[in-house]
Amino acid sequence: MKRIFSKIRPDRLCLSLAGSTLGVLLAAADFHVSPWAALFLMLAVVSLQWDSMILTIALSLPMIYFSFGTLLSIESFVIVFLIYFLLKMIRGFAAGFALSRNRWKEYAAAFFAYGPLAIYIPFYICSHSFGTWLLLFPSIAIGALVLSSYIEEKSKLWDRVLVIAGFAAMTVFSCLRMFDIWHFLYLLSLPLFFLGSRVRPYAALAFAILAGAGYLVFLL
């Protein structure tokens, strides 16, 4: 058991969970979400730490069943393909960036995997809807904030740009929705982004949890 848990890297786990957490919480704010589907979705993301695609797919199957009520549907096969594609990308980035002649392509791919894909796929699984175009803003926010954890030690300027862009995108999203002070709860995580590189992954997850929680207040 100790050997199993020793493979978990909390910082990488937080980065992987940030987008999916926000996607699930935003879906729960507007739709009826199966708690079992959400649970197995998060477990599938956690399973990335063990570098086992078989385990991840095994956890994804009950997630699909609890969400769609069946495994034998076009939606189920599409979701399996999307999950495989997303998890393969995230698993590669979770181990760190590989050496490449074009680092900016890697950054773009990481932004896409941790941002739009990590938001839209969980959102669709939980709600059976891709939402409106407004969902692009939280996708950009999470993608930028997660990417900042890779760039922080390499470029302070780009790090600040990404953090500002992330919070700005979420602010636009909150302003375009029905205005409520709770929708800006994510601002409480802002100080965490200036406490150093070791805290940055936890700051990104805190941002996602607070941002999503701000939209769940009406359900309490």
C-alpha positions in Angstrom: 0.0 0.0 0.0 2.8 2.4 0.9 4.5 1.7 -2.5 1.2 2.5 -4.3 0.8 5.8 -2.6 4.4 6.7 -3.0 3.8 7.0 -6.7 1.4 9.9 -6.2 2.9 13.3 -6.7 0.5 15.8 -5.0 1.6 18.7 -7.2 1.0 16.9 -10.5 -2.3 15.5 -9.1 -3.5 19.0 -8.3 -2.8 20.2 -11.8 -4.6 17.2 -13.3 -7.6 17.7 -11.0 -8.0 21.5 -11.5 -9.8 21.5 -14.9 -12.0 18.4 -14.3 -13.0 19.8 -10.8 -14.1 23.1 -12.3 -15.9 21.3 -15.2 -17.9 19.1 -12.8 -18.8 21.9 -10.5 -20.0 24.2 -13.3 -22.1 21.4 -14.7 -23.5 20.7 -11.2 -24.5 24.4 -10.9 -26.8 24.2 -14.0 -27.7 20.5 -14.4 -28.6 17.5 -12.4 -25.3 15.6 -12.1 -24.9 11.9 -11.1 -22.6 11.9 -8.0 -21.4 8.5 -9.0 -20.5 9.6 -12.5 -18.6 12.6 -11.0 -16.9 10.3 -8.4 -15.6 7.8 -11.0 -14.5 10.7 -13.3 -12.3 12.1 -10.5 -11.0 8.7 -9.7 -10.1 8.2 -13.4 -8.1 11.5 -13.2 -6.4 10.3 -10.0 -5.5 7.0 -11.7 -3.1 8.9 -14.0 -0.6 8.9 -11.2 -0.1 5.2 -11.6 0.6 5.4 -15.3 -1.9 2.7 -16.1 -4.2 3.3 -19.1 -6.0 0.0 -18.3 -6.9 1.3 -14.8 -8.0 4.6 -16.1 -10.3 3.1 -18.8 -11.6 0.6 -16.1 -12.7 3.5 -13.9 -14.1 5.4 -16.9 -16.5 2.6 -17.8 -18.6 2.9 -14.6 -18.4 6.7 -15.0 -20.0 6.4 -18.4 -22.6 3.9 -17.2 -23.7 6.1 -14.3 -23.8 9.2 -16.6 -25.6 7.7 -19.7 -27.2 4.6 -18.2 -25.6 2.3 -20.7 -22.2 1.5 -22.3 -23.7 0.6 -25.7 -24.4 4.0 -27.3 -22.7 6.3 -29.7 -22.1 8.8 -26.9 -20.4 6.2 -24.8 -17.9 5.2 -27.6 -17.2 8.9 -28.3 -16.6 9.6 -24.6 -14.2 6.6 -24.3 -12.2 7.9 -27.3 -12.1 11.5 -25.9 -11.1 10.2 -22.5 -8.4 8.1 -23.9 -7.1 11.1 -26.0 -7.3 13.5 -23.0 -5.7 11.2 -20.5 -2.9 10.2 -22.8 -2.0 13.9 -23.2 -2.3 14.7 -19.5 -0.3 11.7 -18.5 2.5 12.8 -20.7 2.5 16.3 -19.2 2.1 15.0 -15.7 5.6 13.5 -15.9 7.0 16.9 -17.0 7.8 18.3 -20.4 10.1 16.3 -22.6 13.0 18.0 -24.3 11.8 19.4 -27.6 13.1 21.9 -30.2 9.8 23.7 -30.1 8.9 24.2 -26.5 6.0 26.6 -27.4 4.2 23.7 -29.2 4.4 21.8 -25.9 3.0 24.8 -24.0 0.1 25.1 -26.4 -0.7 21.4 -26.2 -0.5 21.6 -22.3 -2.8 24.6 -22.3 -5.3 22.8 -24.6 -5.2 19.6 -22.5 -5.4 21.2 -19.1 -7.8 23.9 -20.2 -10.5 23.4 -22.8 -10.4 19.6 -22.9 -10.2 19.2 -19.2 -13.3 21.5 -18.8 -15.5 20.5 -21.7 -15.2 16.7 -21.4 -16.1 16.5 -17.7 -18.8 19.1 -18.3 -20.3 17.0 -21.1 -20.1 13.7 -19.2 -21.9 15.3 -16.2 -24.5 17.4 -18.1 -24.8 15.7 -21.5 -24.3 19.2 -22.9 -21.2 21.2 -24.1 -22.7 24.3 -22.6 -22.6 27.8 -24.2 -19.7 29.6 -25.7 -19.2 31.3 -22.3 -17.6 28.1 -21.1 -14.5 29.1 -23.1 -13.6 31.7 -20.4 -13.2 29.3 -17.5 -11.4 26.9 -19.9 -8.9 29.7 -20.7 -8.6 30.6 -17.1 -7.7 27.1 -15.9 -5.4 26.5 -18.9 -3.5 29.7 -18.3 -3.2 29.1 -14.5 -2.0 25.5 -14.9 0.4 26.5 -17.6 1.9 29.2 -15.4 3.1 26.4 -13.1 5.4 25.2 -15.9 6.6 28.6 -16.9 7.0 30.3 -13.5 10.7 29.4 -13.1 11.6 30.0 -16.7 10.0 33.4 -17.3 8.6 35.6 -14.5 7.1 37.9 -17.1 5.1 35.2 -18.9 4.2 33.8 -15.5 2.6 37.1 -14.5 0.9 37.4 -17.9 -0.7 33.9 -17.5 -1.9 34.5 -14.0 -3.5 37.9 -14.9 -5.0 36.3 -18.0 -6.5 33.5 -16.0 -8.1 35.7 -13.4 -9.3 38.1 -16.1 -10.9 35.3 -18.1 -12.8 34.0 -15.1 -13.8 37.6 -14.2 -15.3 38.1 -17.7 -17.2 34.8 -17.3 -18.6 35.9 -13.9 -19.6 39.3 -15.2 -21.4 37.8 -18.3 -23.4 35.4 -16.1 -26.1 36.5 -13.7 -24.2 38.9 -11.4 -23.7 37.7 -7.9 -20.9 38.4 -5.4 -20.4 34.6 -4.8 -19.4 34.2 -8.4 -16.1 36.0 -7.6 -15.2 33.6 -4.7 -12.1 32.5 -6.8 -10.5 35.8 -6.0 -9.6 34.5 -2.6 -7.0 32.2 -4.2 -5.1 35.1 -5.8 -2.5 35.5 -3.0 -1.6 31.8 -3.3 -0.2 32.5 -6.8 2.5 34.6 -5.4 3.9 32.2 -2.7 6.4 30.4 -5.0 6.5 27.5 -7.4 5.9 24.8 -4.8 2.5 26.3 -4.0 1.4 27.0 -7.6 -0.2 23.6 -8.3 -2.2 23.8 -5.1 -3.2 27.4 -6.0 -4.6 26.2 -9.3 -6.7 23.6 -7.7 -7.9 26.0 -5.0 -8.9 28.4 -7.8 -10.9 25.7 -9.5 -12.7 24.7 -6.3 -13.5 28.2 -5.2 -14.6 29.2 -8.7 -16.9 26.2 -9.0 -18.2 26.5 -5.4 -19.2 30.1 -6.1 -21.8 28.8 -8.6 -23.1 26.1 -6.3 -24.2 28.5 -3.6 -27.7 28.8 -5.1 -28.2 25.0 -4.6 -27.5 25.1 -0.9 
